[in-house]
Amino acid sequence: MIDPGDIHEGMTVKDRDGRRLGTVSNVGDTHFELGQGSPARRDYMVHFHRVERVQGREVFLAAAPTAVPPED
């Protein structure tokens, strides 16, 4: 797990393949807000457990879990 203290407002957020998703707009105790657009059109709450790594001023997110269809 990453150290939440390594994540700061203004950092660039990317997916695990390096595609830019937005920037960190606010940091809470268990999550940060991912802002998209300028001014932000939409903010998403991202829990720290979704962070794969922090490199310099970039936050990389782990792949989203795949939904499992319900059994019949």
BAFI-3210 file (N, C-alpha, C; in Angstrom, 3 decimals, decimal comma, padded with zeros to 6 digits):
// residues 72
n [1|2|3|4|5|6|7|8|9|10|11|12|13|14|15|16|17|18|19|20|21|22|23|24|25|26|27|28|29|30|31|32|33|34|35|36|37|38|39|40|41|42|43|44|45|46|47|48|49|50|51|52|53|54|55|56|57|58|59|60|61|62|63|64|65|66|67|68|69|70|71|72]
n.u [000,848|000,396|001,796|-000,416|000,345|002,010|000,525|-000,658|-002,464|-002,943|-001,311|-000,720|-002,965|-002,912|-003,838|-002,976|-001,652|-000,529|-002,119|-003,486|-005,729|-006,660|-006,396|-005,294|-007,570|-008,315|-007,456|-008,334|-008,883|-009,160|-009,243|-008,821|-009,788|-010,443|-010,096|-011,489|-010,915|-010,802|-012,145|-012,852|-014,969|-016,093|-015,784|-014,251|-014,302|-011,568|-010,417|-007,608|-006,662|-006,894|-004,716|-001,870|000,840|003,069|004,859|007,172|005,573|003,278|000,395|-000,449|-003,089|-004,390|-005,677|-009,185|-011,387|-012,745|-016,088|-018,133|-020,442|-023,732|-024,620|-026,862]
n.v [-001,183|002,281|005,322|007,552|010,173|010,852|011,814|014,708|017,788|018,824|016,991|014,846|012,413|009,131|006,271|002,752|002,301|004,663|006,694|009,932|010,890|012,986|015,426|015,573|016,961|017,377|016,161|013,640|011,781|009,046|008,930|010,520|013,313|013,163|015,380|016,340|018,066|021,653|024,577|022,106|019,690|017,506|015,649|012,832|010,442|008,769|005,981|005,349|002,710|002,060|003,073|002,326|003,065|005,814|008,130|010,496|013,415|012,136|010,062|006,743|004,648|001,470|-001,213|-001,255|-003,374|-006,222|-006,633|-009,243|-011,281|-012,032|-015,269|-017,588]
n.w [000,000|-000,620|000,765|002,023|002,538|000,499|-001,564|-003,108|-003,639|-007,014|-008,275|-011,106|-012,284|-013,456|-015,491|-015,231|-017,592|-018,263|-019,304|-019,085|-016,561|-015,059|-012,418|-008,974|-006,889|-004,286|-001,042|001,175|004,271|003,696|000,994|-002,259|-004,318|-007,702|-010,184|-013,266|-016,226|-016,798|-015,863|-013,310|-014,575|-013,515|-010,507|-009,046|-006,447|-005,179|-003,608|-001,482|-001,659|-004,292|-005,564|-007,349|-007,537|-006,692|-008,459|-008,484|-009,390|-010,148|-009,959|-010,125|-010,982|-010,001|-012,003|-012,537|-010,727|-012,336|-013,216|-012,070|-013,600|-012,359|-011,125|-012,651]
ca.u [000,000|001,140|001,669|-001,316|001,036|002,721|-000,417|-000,915|-003,262|-002,243|-000,586|-001,375|-003,433|-002,885|-004,186|-001,762|-000,997|000,061|-003,057|-003,860|-007,134|-007,002|-005,484|-005,774|-008,143|-008,471|-006,998|-009,010|-008,243|-009,203|-009,405|-008,565|-010,738|-009,863|-010,791|-011,302|-011,244|-010,368|-012,379|-013,277|-016,334|-016,585|-014,817|-014,478|-013,645|-010,721|-009,857|-006,171|-006,330|-006,896|-003,454|-000,842|002,134|003,280|006,176|007,356|004,323|002,236|-000,280|-000,916|-004,147|-004,464|-006,823|-010,459|-011,794|-013,698|-017,387|-018,468|-021,892|-024,396|-024,916|-028,302]
ca.v [000,000|003,521|006,242|008,632|011,449|011,108|012,354|016,124|018,499|019,248|015,891|014,245|011,045|008,343|004,864|001,938|002,354|005,984|007,677|010,958|010,869|014,258|015,850|015,489|018,261|017,459|014,930|013,358|010,793|007,702|009,039|011,828|013,642|013,251|016,389|016,234|019,304|022,886|024,150|020,705|019,369|016,428|015,107|011,450|010,062|007,602|005,487|005,123|001,328|001,981|003,610|001,301|003,639|007,245|008,376|011,941|014,181|011,362|008,998|005,712|003,834|000,059|-001,525|-001,430|-004,779|-006,623|-007,042|-010,636|-011,372|-012,905|-016,624|-017,850]
ca.w [000,000|-000,702|001,889|001,608|002,654|-000,756|-002,547|-002,845|-004,643|-008,216|-008,910|-012,262|-012,058|-014,692|-015,342|-015,167|-018,899|-018,427|-019,870|-018,116|-016,167|-014,444|-011,355|-007,598|-006,551|-002,836|-000,387|002,436|005,142|003,105|-000,454|-002,853|-005,371|-009,038|-010,966|-014,713|-016,913|-016,162|-014,490|-013,195|-014,992|-012,661|-009,561|-008,640|-005,210|-005,407|-002,351|-001,557|-002,019|-005,766|-006,069|-007,566|-007,170|-006,839|-009,034|-008,615|-009,292|-010,825|-009,223|-011,046|-010,400|-010,368|-012,865|-011,838|-010,685|-013,366|-012,682|-012,305|-013,804|-011,394|-011,593|-012,792]
c.u [000,893|000,952|000,775|-000,673|001,827|001,832|-000,810|-001,763|-002,383|-001,458|-001,402|-001,745|-003,495|-003,370|-002,890|-001,003|-000,400|-000,838|-003,512|-005,366|-007,592|-005,971|-006,128|-006,280|-008,326|-008,033|-007,706|-008,241|-008,156|-009,214|-008,861|-009,606|-009,980|-010,697|-010,473|-011,752|-010,753|-011,264|-012,992|-014,745|-016,944|-015,454|-015,231|-013,716|-012,872|-010,115|-008,387|-005,816|-006,346|-005,586|-002,427|000,529|002,103|004,710|006,325|006,052|003,171|001,716|-000,821|-001,929|-004,040|-005,686|-008,066|-010,818|-012,841|-014,985|-017,644|-019,972|-022,516|-024,679|-026,424|-028,734]
c.v [001,246|004,333|007,397|010,015|011,818|011,749|013,772|016,723|018,927|018,150|015,348|012,805|010,336|006,933|004,055|001,917|003,723|007,023|008,634|010,918|012,204|014,625|015,658|016,869|018,461|016,127|014,799|012,332|009,413|007,721|010,373|012,055|013,847|014,233|016,220|017,518|020,514|024,020|022,755|020,541|018,351|015,983|013,687|011,195|008,765|007,196|005,147|003,698|001,113|002,469|002,484|001,808|005,157|007,414|009,867|012,675|013,472|010,242|008,011|004,827|002,394|-000,141|-001,714|-002,905|-005,066|-007,096|-008,502|-010,737|-012,325|-014,275|-016,813|-018,986]
c.w [000,000|000,577|001,441|001,696|001,410|-001,816|-002,144|-003,965|-005,813|-008,918|-010,090|-011,933|-013,406|-014,423|-015,398|-016,488|-019,202|-019,068|-018,771|-017,854|-015,598|-013,402|-009,987|-007,215|-005,051|-002,245|000,948|003,245|004,490|001,584|-000,950|-003,933|-006,670|-009,836|-012,441|-015,362|-016,146|-016,649|-014,452|-013,584|-014,046|-011,745|-009,197|-007,352|-005,475|-004,066|-002,531|-001,966|-003,536|-006,383|-006,161|-007,139|-007,341|-007,335|-009,258|-008,380|-009,988|-009,937|-010,251|-010,342|-010,882|-011,254|-012,009|-011,815|-011,755|-012,698|-013,034|-012,470|-012,780|-011,987|-011,667|-011,915]
res [m|i|d|p|g|d|i|h|e|g|m|t|v|k|d|r|d|g|r|r|l|g|t|v|s|n|v|g|d|t|h|f|e|l|g|q|g|s|p|a|r|r|d|y|m|v|h|f|h|r|v|e|r|v|q|g|r|e|v|f|l|a|a|a|p|t|a|v|p|p|e|d]
***
